[in-house]
Structures are given as structure tokens and as C-alpha cells.
Amino acid sequence: MSMGTVFQVPWTRIDPWPGGAATLRELGFHVAALALDEDSVSIQEFAATAPERTAVVFGTEGDGLARATIAAADSKVMIPMSGGVDSLNVAAASAVTCFALQGR
């Protein structure tokens, strides 16, 4: 029995941040931050035209990402929610995002 897809999805932790955004860009990645900002686009809208090499930055539930991290991103993306919910834990947010971006 396998442990799921943890070994199939490329991920990393980069320090220091947000300086790591420049490193990702140098490697050819588009940096997308998950953030509930007024000018964020929905994950569906972003996924429709997302660059093939997209790095997604996730924050913590509740606090989210630091303003400097959001400012360092190329795109701001949000997961639309209803019912008064304004955040997801990182596991749920990453699952939704990976599903939306599959095949890119």
C-alpha cells in the first residue's frame, strides 16, 4: 500500500522568504500566492491560463501569508468559499489547488 501522492507532487520549503520568490523566478517559475485580497483571482480563473511552471505559496489558516510574501508574488489567487468560511487549513487548500492545476 502506498502513502498517497506525497512523493509524486514536487514541493519544497524555501528560506529566507519572500526572497525565495526571486530564486523561483530565476528557475523559470511563475509565483502564485494564495491570498484573500480584493484583487485576487479565483483558482478556476487562474488555472485556465496558469503557466506550466507555477509555484504556489500557501500560508497558515487564519493568518494567511505575510504582506511581503503576497507582494513578492506574480499572481494572487483565492479559493472561493461560501457560508462565512474565510480560510482553509494548508492541507485542504493545497489539495484544492493541486486538483485545480492538475495537467498544467
Sequence and secondary structure as in RCSB ss.txt:
>XXXX:A:sequence
MSMGTVFQVPWTRIDPWPGGAATLRELGFHVAALALDEDSVSIQEFAATAPERTAVVFGTEGDGLARATIAAADS
KVMIPMSGGVDSLNVAAASAVTCFALQGR
>XXXX:A:secstr
   TTTTTS     SSTTTHHHHHHHTT EEEEE   TT EEHHHHHHH  SSEEEE  BTTTBS HHHHHHSSE
EEE    TT     HHHHHHHHHHHHTT 
